[in-house]
Amino acid sequence: MQAVGMGTNVGMLKFSRNHESEADHMGLIFMAMAGYDPATAPKFWERMATLSGGQAPPEFLSTHPSHETRIKDLEGWIPEANQYYKK
């Protein structure tokens, strides 16, 4: 039964990652509306990845997306965010 419980918890982590990704997406839009350049967001996560020294759990065991996933997602959302960014 413990294995079933642990498996259920691991399965629920995906929902936490989805929520974190949604927050990243919304944050990028709000950041652009506030006048910050959306192109700086992926650079922030690149620095975070470097500073972590590769010390991160596998994404499927984490409540957060990996640095690489966040960078890829943010880069994909930049065109949308740029619609709100006034230089």
N, C-alpha and C positions, 0 to 999 in steps of 0.2 A: 504494500500500500504506500510506503514511503516513496518508492520509485514513481508511482503514479502521481503522487502529490508533487514531486520535484518536476516531473514532465509537464504537469499542468502549469506550474510556475514559469518554466522556461517558455512554454507556449504563449503565456500572457505577456512576456517581455516584448514581443513584436508590437503589441498595442502601445506600449510605452514608447517604443522607437517611432511609431507612426505619429504619436502625439508630439514628440520632440521635433520630428521633421515638419509637422504642421506649424509648430511654434517658430522654427527657423524660417519657414516661408513667410509667415505673417510678419515676423520681425524684420525681414529684409524689405518688405513693402513699407512698413512703418518707418524704417530707417531712411528709405528713399524719400518718403513724404516729409521727414524732418530735415532733409537737406544733406544727408550723408551719402557719399558715393557708394552704391551697392557693390561696385567692383572690389571694395576693400574687404568685404566679408570673407570670401574664400582665402584671401591672404592671411587673415586672422587665424583661420583653422589650419592653414599650412604651418604657421608659427607654433600653434598648439601641438600639432603632430610632431614637429621637430623637438619642442621642449619636453614632450612626454618620453622621448627616447625610445619609442616603439613599445612602451609598457602599457598595453591595453588588453582587456579580455577580448576573446572573439566576439564579433558583433552579435551573434545569436545568443550569447550569454549576458548581454548588456542591455540596460534600459535606454541607452542612448545610441544613435547611429555612430558608426566609426568616423574618424576624421576624414577618411577618403570618401565615404558616402556623403558626408555633409558637404565637402568641397564640390563634388560632382553635382549634387542637387542644387547648391547655391549658384553654381555657374549656369545651370539650366534655367534658374529663375531670374537671373540678372536682366534679360530682355524685358520681362514683365515689370520688374522693379524700376527699370529705367524710364518707363512711362510716367512714373510719379516723381522722378528725380529732376529737380530744377537746378541747373548749375549756376 
